[in-house]
């Protein structure tokens, strides 16, 4: 069995579930607007890249939110219709306990599925879109999960990634922040001190990667749109 290269991962996972337990208890705290939106069954999809992709699809398009947390940030509706959304996170059981303790019910219940197990648990060629927001930098190996996300969408389907640029560096590689997403010479790259993966090149045989930096404050955001061939 491969050893886990992420330092103190078990403790970091406990800290992550603890953070979300506090967030739920405080109803989002200073992120109250985010809390309200995640628990609003009428919230529309906000991410402009995801909206652009969904606009090209017909009613009933299916979306997988990977690393969704206790309540998905995607939104519950698009173009006036309920969204066909599946949300997954490896910490879903811990989130369910926190949700029950607080008497909260999200519009879409997050299922316990690790990103490395998407095709084994959910099947290949199943979704129109797979989405991840500020989640894959927490993984043991984000490149593996991106490959899984490509496999879980149908041929012609799309993977949308939205991650703060170089989050591991920015957080001193504390807790689960062990990887960095960046755009280098027009290529989508995940890296840390001991390894760099050019995802544009790695995915080239099976998918086309378009990536760019969005000038958000206080840190740019890495955006990627990956279209499966």
N, C-alpha and C positions, 0 to 999 in steps of 0.2 A: 504494500500500500504506500502511495506517495505521501511523504510527510508534508504537513501544512506549512508553507513558507511565511505566512503572515504572522508576525510576532504577536504573541498573547491573544490569539484570535478568540479563544473561548471567553476570556474576560471581556474582550472588545464587543462580542456579541451580546453579553449580558449588559454592558453599558448602553448598547444601542437599544435593546428592548426596554431598559430602564428609562432612557431618554423619552421614548415614545409613550411609556406609561405616564410619565410626568406631563408630557404634552397633552395627552388625553385628559388627565385630571384637571389641568389648567385650562382646558378648552382652547388650546393653542397658545395661551399666554400672549406674548407680543406678536405672535403670528395668528391672531384670532381670525383674521380674514381668510387665511388658508384653511383653518379648522372649519369655519362655516361653509366654505365652498366644498370641501371634501365630504361633508355630511349633508349636502344639499342634493336631493334626488332630481332636482330640476336644473342643476348646474350644467352649462354648455361647455363643450371642449374649448379651451382657451389657446393651447399651444398653436401658434400660427403654422408651423411646419406640419403638425399632425392634421390641422384643419385643411391645409392644402392637399394633403394626401387623401383624406376622407372625401373631399369634394369631388375627386375623380372616380369614386366608387359609388355603387348603387346603394339603396336602402338595405339594411341588414349587414353591412360590412362588419367584420369581426376584428377586435383589437385585443392584444395581450399586453398588459402592463407588468413589466418585470421589475421586481424590487419595489413593490407598490407601497409598502408600509401598512399600517392598520386600516387606512382608507385611501383609495386611489386618488391621485391628483388630476387624473385625466379629465374627469367630468362624466356625467351620467347621460348626457343627451348631445345629439348633433343634428343640425338642420331640422329641429322640431320633433325628432324621434328619439326614443330611448336608444342608447348606444349598446351594441352587442359586445360587452366588455368582460374579459376575464382578468383578474388581478392575482398575482402570485408573489410570494415572499417566503424565504426559508424560516423566518421568525413568526409566521402567521399564528402558531399555537400560543405563543407568548402574547401576541397582540389580542387574540381572542379573549384571553383571561383578563387583560386590562380593559377591553371593551365591556365585558360583562360586569366587571367591578364598577365601572362608571355608568352603566346602564345605557350604553351607546350602541346604535346599530348603523353601520355604514350602508350607503346605497348598494354597493357591490362588496360582498364579503371576500376578503383576501384568502386565497388557498395556500397551504404550505407546500410549495414546490421550489426547490433550489434552481438557480439559473443553469447550473451544469446538468440538470436532469429534465430540461424542458421537453425534448423529444421523447424520452423514455416515459415521462408521465403524461404528456399531453398529445403526443403523436406528431409526425412530420406533416408538412403541407396543409396545416389546419387553419391558420389565421391569415387575414388580409394584411394586417399590420401588427408589428411587435414594437413596443415602445419602452424606453428606459430613461428616467430622469434622475440624475445625481445618485445613482445606485451602483453602477458597475465598478466604480473606483473602490468599492467596499469588498469586492470579490477576491477570492484566492487567485483566480486567473480570469480577468475580464475578457481576454481574447477567446477563451473557450465558450464563454456565455454568448458573445457576439456570434460565434459560429452556430451555436444552438438557436439563437434568435433567427438567423438566416434560414436554418433548416425548418423551423416551426412555421414560417410563413409559406404561403403557396408560391409556385413559380410566378414571377411577375409581382409578387408581394413586396412590401417595404418594411424596413427596419428604420425607426427614427430614434436617434440618440441625442440627449441634451444633458451636458455635464459641464460644471464649472471647470475652467481651464486649470490644469496642474493642481488639483485639490490636495493630493498627497504632500507635495512640496509646501503648499500654503499652510497646511495643518501640522507640519513637522512629523508626518507619518505616525500621528497619534491615533489611538482607537482603530476604527476600521478604514481610515483614510490611508491606504497603502499603495495606491496607484495614481497615475496622472493621465488625463486625456489632453491631447494637444493636436494642433494642425501644423505640420512641418512641411514646407515646400509643397503645399497643396494636398498633402497626404494625412490620413487619419492615423494617429500614433497613440499607443498606450505605453507608458514607460515607468520605470523606477531605476534605482542606481544599478541593480544587477541584471536588468533585462529591458529591451525595447522591442516592441512588436509593431511593425508597419501593417496595420489592418487593411489598408488599401491594397497592398501587394498580396497579403495573405488571402484576401477574399476574391482577388481578381479572377480566378478560374470559374467562380460561381456567382459573383455579384459585382455590381458597379457601385462605387462609393463616391458620393459627393459630400464634401465637408467644408466648413467655414467657421470663422470666429465671429460671434455677435458681440458688439461692444457694450456689454451690460456693465452696470456699476455694482459693487466696486471692482469686480473681476470679470474679464471676458468669459463668454460661454462658448464651449465647443458644440457645434451642431453637426450632425451627420445624417444623411439620407442614403440608405443602402438598399438598392433594388436588386432582388434576386433574379437571376437569369432563368 
